[in-house]
Amino acid sequence: MARMGTRCCMSRWQHQLAERKRRCLLGWCRGQVRPLQPKRRTCALHICARRWGVVAARRIIRLPGVDVNARDIYDSTPLGDAVREEDVAMTKLLLESHADPNCFEDAYSRGATPLILAVLIKNRDIVRLLLSTPGIDIHKAPLGKKAVDFAPSQGPMREIGCKFLSNETVQRVVGRGPQLQILDLTRCPQVTDSSIQMVCECLPNLRVFRLYAMAQLSGKAFTALAGLPLLEELDLCGCRVEDPAIEEFLSAASPSPLHTLNLTWCPALTDRSMLAVAQCCPRVSWLSFFGNTNMTSSAVEALASSACGRSLRFLDIRGLTQAAQYSADSQSVRRLFPSVVETELHH
């Protein structure tokens, strides 16, 4: 009974303390009290990031003169606290409010940037948020190591994607992540053929590979795709890939496990690539040849009569000027591919 009474008292005390802090914080929001814990230089945003969440923080950030990059006596910033607490909503709010994504803090003897912290605690959602923030410096190395150097070589964090990636970063990722399964290199103008070749040679377990809008790559990069037989999703939208590379890649893995293939705006492709898909991709359910002007009606009909013609659920063949009877009429596409439910995959 004594033990139960102690627990009740502790619970009541904790509730009263929480309520007192909540009132104090709301009072600060209304301008009734000065910043909390002045000896520790802890501001209201620190408290929100550690405990109270985004509702109060949103009100505070709207106040004039609020410094979203304020540091307490431990050199911690609200953004650093939000990352440490793995509070995705708070992290998003602070980044949208122009918190510095590259701030270095020596808080709690763990000198790091927010990105390094997120990688250390293996929170993929926060890593994605930070990587998509304008101005993020993924190469910043305050202690001589970049964020990628702290990434585990295997485990749940097996994906990366950032438009600021360079050849150097890709090489580091490849070296540390032989079990990597998802690699998104969408719009990475600094990445060249040599890095793509390295990925194809060193990451045989890759399941998803996105090279969207990587027009700087030459045929050498795409020839190396044959080294990725386990790919389930491949995005080459806007790339200068040619028929031989597609044929070699698909035949090497035949029957290919691909379920998603994006060959939108690949102007060099012809019927040969569509026929290769028909012959080697029995499981594909999402397929786009949108905007390719060298493909004919006969190839479309061959695709429909193949195994993948029955598995396709999403198919975009608009813009195929040599197959106008299908590319300009969604109803004719649905008649030819009765399992297709969507014919416009790009807007």
VODRENVO-469722 format. One record per residue (C-alpha): residue number from 1; residue in one letter; x, y, z. Coordinates in steps of 0.1 Angstrom, whole numbers. Each point is the difference from the previous one (the first is absolute). Layout:
<sites>
  pos  code   east  north     up
  NUM     a      X      Y      Z
...
</sites>
This chain:
<sites>
  pos  code   east  north     up
    1     m      0      0      0
    2     a     29     23      9
    3     r     15     -7    -34
    4     m    -32      8    -18
    5     g     -4     32     20
    6     t     35     11     -9
    7     r     -8     -7    -37
    8     c    -32     21      2
    9     c     18     29     16
   10     m     28     -2    -26
   11     s    -25     -1    -28
   12     r    -19     30     15
   13     w     32     19      5
   14     q     11     -7    -36
   15     h    -34     11    -13
   16     q      1     33     20
   17     l     36      7    -12
   18     a    -10     -6    -36
   19     e    -30     22      3
   20     r     21     28     16
   21     k     25     -2    -28
   22     r    -28      0    -26
   23     r    -15     32     15
   24     c     34     16      2
   25     l      7     -8    -37
   26     l    -34     13    -11
   27     g      6     31     21
   28     w     33      5    -18
   29     c    -19     -3    -33
   30     r    -23     29     11
   31     g     30     21     11
   32     q     -8     -3     37
   33     v     33    -17     10
   34     r     36      2    -11
   35     p     18    -30    -16
   36     l     -1    -32     21
   37     q     30    -11     20
   38     p     22     31     -6
   39     k     31    -15     17
   40     r      1    -27    -26
   41     r    -10     24    -28
   42     t    -29    -25     -8
   43     c    -26     17    -22
   44     a    -36    -10     -5
   45     l      9    -17    -33
   46     h     25    -23     18
   47     i    -28    -10     24
   48     c    -24     -6    -30
   49     a     26    -21    -18
   50     r      7    -21     31
   51     r    -36     -4     13
   52     w    -29     20    -12
   53     g     -2     -5    -37
   54     v     -9     21    -30
   55     v    -32     17     12
   56     a     17     24     24
   57     a     31      2    -22
   58     r    -21     12    -30
   59     r    -13     29     21
   60     i     34      9     13
   61     i     16      0    -34
   62     r    -25     26    -12
   63     l     11     24     28
   64     p     23     29    -11
   65     g     37     -4      9
   66     v     -1    -38      6
   67     d     33    -17     -8
   68     v     -6    -35    -13
   69     n     38     -6      3
   70     a      3     10     37
   71     r     25    -20     20
   72     d     -2    -10     36
   73     i     29     -2     25
   74     y      7    -35    -14
   75     d      3     14    -35
   76     s    -31    -18    -11
   77     t    -24     15    -26
   78     p    -38     -7     -2
   79     l      6    -19    -32
   80     g     27    -22     16
   81     d    -24     -7     29
   82     a    -28     -9    -24
   83     v     23    -24    -19
   84     r     12    -16     33
   85     e    -36     -5     11
   86     e     -8    -15    -35
   87     d    -29     24     -3
   88     v     -6      1    -38
   89     a    -28     26      2
   90     m     21     24     21
   91     t     30     -5    -23
   92     k    -21      8    -30
   93     l    -15     31     16
   94     l     35     14     10
   95     l     14     -7    -35
   96     e    -29     17    -16
   97     s      6     30     23
   98     h     36      3    -13
   99     a     19    -18     28
  100     d     36     -5    -11
  101     p      2    -36    -13
  102     n     38      2      1
  103     c      4     13     36
  104     f     28    -16     19
  105     e     -6     -5     37
  106     d     22    -15     26
  107     a    -29     -9     22
  108     y      5    -28     26
  109     s     35     -6    -13
  110     r    -14    -13    -33
  111     g     12     25    -25
  112     a    -22     -4    -31
  113     t    -23     15    -26
  114     p    -37     -9     -1
  115     l      7    -23    -29
  116     i     27    -19     19
  117     l    -23     -3     30
  118     a    -28    -14    -21
  119     v     23    -25    -16
  120     l     14    -10     34
  121     i    -34     -7     14
  122     k    -10    -17    -33
  123     n    -32     20     -5
  124     r     -7     -2    -38
  125     d    -29     24      1
  126     i     21     28     15
  127     v     29     -8    -24
  128     r    -24      4    -29
  129     l    -13     33     13
  130     l     35     14      5
  131     l     12    -12    -34
  132     s    -29     17    -17
  133     t      7     33     17
  134     p     14     28    -22
  135     g     36      9     10
  136     i      8    -33     17
  137     d     37     -8     -1
  138     i      3    -38      1
  139     h     38      4     -2
  140     k      4     19     32
  141     a     24    -18     23
  142     p      4     19     33
  143     l     19    -29     16
  144     g     18    -12    -31
  145     k    -29    -23    -10
  146     k    -29      6    -22
  147     a    -36    -13      7
  148     v      5    -29    -24
  149     d     30    -12     20
  150     f    -24     -6     29
  151     a    -25    -19    -20
  152     p     -1    -38      8
  153     s     12    -23    -27
  154     q    -31    -21      5
  155     g    -33      0     18
  156     p    -32     21     -3
  157     m     16     31    -15
  158     r      6    -14    -35
  159     e    -11     30    -21
  160     i     14     34    -10
  161     g    -11     27    -24
  162     c     11     36     -5
  163     k      5     23    -30
  164     f     32     13     15
  165     l     18    -34     -1
  166     s     34      0    -17
  167     n     22    -28    -13
  168     e     19      1     32
  169     t    -31     -5     21
  170     v    -14    -28    -22
  171     q     34    -18      4
  172     r     -2      3     38
  173     v    -35    -14      0
  174     v     10    -29    -22
  175     g     30     -7     22
  176     r    -20     -1     32
  177     g    -33    -15    -12
  178     p      4    -32    -19
  179     q    -35    -10     11
  180     l    -16     32    -13
  181     q    -34     -7    -15
  182     i    -13     34    -10
  183     l     21     27    -18
  184     d    -17     32    -13
  185     l     23     21    -21
  186     t    -28     22    -14
  187     r     14     32    -15
  188     c     36     -4     12
  189     p     19     20    -27
  190     q     34     -6     17
  191     v     -2    -38     -2
  192     t     17    -14    -31
  193     d      3    -34    -19
  194     s     27    -13     23
  195     s    -22      2     31
  196     i    -29    -18    -17
  197     q     24    -27    -12
  198     m     13     -4     36
  199     v    -35     -3     13
  200     c     -9    -27    -25
  201     e     32    -19      8
  202     c     -1      3     38
  203     l    -36      0     10
  204     p    -15    -33    -13
  205     n    -28      1     25
  206     l    -15     32    -13
  207     r    -38     -2     -4
  208     v     -8     36     -9
  209     f     21     22    -22
  210     r    -12     35    -11
  211     l     20     20    -25
  212     y    -28     25     -8
  213     a     12     29    -22
  214     m     36    -11     -1
  215     a      5     12    -36
  216     q     38      4      6
  217     l      6    -37      0
  218     s     12    -18    -31
  219     g     -5    -35    -13
  220     k     28    -14     21
  221     a    -20      6     32
  222     f    -31    -19    -13
  223     t     20    -29    -14
  224     a     10     -7     36
  225     l    -36     -5     11
  226     a      3    -37    -10
  227     g     18     -4     34
  228     l    -32      6     19
  229     p    -21    -31     -6
  230     l    -22      5     31
  231     l    -14     34     -9
  232     e    -37      3      6
  233     e     -3     37     -9
  234     l     20     19    -25
  235     d     -5     37    -10
  236     l     18     13    -30
  237     c    -23     29     -9
  238     g     17     26    -21
  239     c     32    -21     -4
  240     r     19     -6    -33
  241     v     -2    -38      3
  242     e      0    -20    -32
  243     d    -16    -33    -11
  244     p     31    -23      5
  245     a      4     10     37
  246     i    -37     -7      7
  247     e      1    -33    -18
  248     e     32    -11     17
  249     f    -13     10     35
  250     l    -34    -18     -4
  251     s     14    -31    -16
  252     a     27     -4     27
  253     a    -28     -2     27
  254     s    -26    -18    -21
  255     p    -26     -6     13
  256     s      5     34     15
  257     p    -14      8     35
  258     l     -8     35    -12
  259     h    -35     12     11
  260     t      6     38     -8
  261     l     19     13    -31
  262     n      0     36    -10
  263     l     14      7    -35
  264     t    -17     33     -5
  265     w     16     25    -24
  266     c     29    -23    -10
  267     p      1     12    -37
  268     a     25    -26    -13
  269     l    -22    -30      9
  270     t    -18    -19    -27
  271     d    -23    -31     -4
  272     r     30    -21     11
  273     s     -3     12     36
  274     m    -37     -5      2
  275     l      4    -35    -14
  276     a     27     -8     25
  277     v    -24     10     28
  278     a    -27    -22    -15
  279     q     24    -30     -1
  280     c     18      4     33
  281     c    -23     18     25
  282     p    -30    -23      9
  283     r     -6     18     33
  284     v      1     36    -10
  285     s    -31     19     12
  286     w     11     36     -5
  287     l     14     10    -33
  288     s      5     33    -18
  289     f     13      7    -36
  290     f    -15     35      0
  291     g     14     23    -26
  292     n     21    -25    -19
  293     t     -6      7    -37
  294     n     18    -30    -15
  295     m    -24    -28     11
  296     t    -27    -14    -22
  297     s    -34    -16      3
  298     s     14    -34     -7
  299     a     22      1     31
  300     v    -29     12     21
  301     e    -21    -30    -12
  302     a     29    -24      7
  303     l      2     14     35
  304     a    -37     -6      5
  305     s      2    -36    -12
  306     s     29     -8     24
  307     a     -1    -12     36
  308     c      5     35     13
  309     g    -30     12    -21
  310     r    -22    -18     26
  311     s     19     13     30
  312     l      1     36     -9
  313     r    -21     23     22
  314     f     16     34     -8
  315     l     10      7    -36
  316     d      9     33    -17
  317     i      7      0    -37
  318     r    -12     35     -8
  319     g     22     19    -24
  320     l      9    -30    -21
  321     t     -6     17    -33
  322     q      6    -31    -21
  323     a    -27    -18     21
  324     a    -26     28     -1
  325     q    -29    -24      0
  326     y      9    -10     36
  327     s     19     30     13
  328     a    -28     24     -7
  329     d    -29    -22     12
  330     s      0    -13     35
  331     q    -31    -22     -7
  332     s     19    -19    -27
  333     v     28     -6     25
  334     r    -24    -14     25
  335     r    -16    -23    -26
  336     l     35    -12     -9
  337     f     11     -3     36
  338     p    -31    -10     20
  339     s     19      0     34
  340     v     12     36     -3
  341     v    -17     24     23
  342     e     20     32     -7
  343     t     14     13    -32
  344     e     12     35     10
  345     l     30     -4     24
  346     h     15     34     -7
  347     h    -16     34      4
</sites>
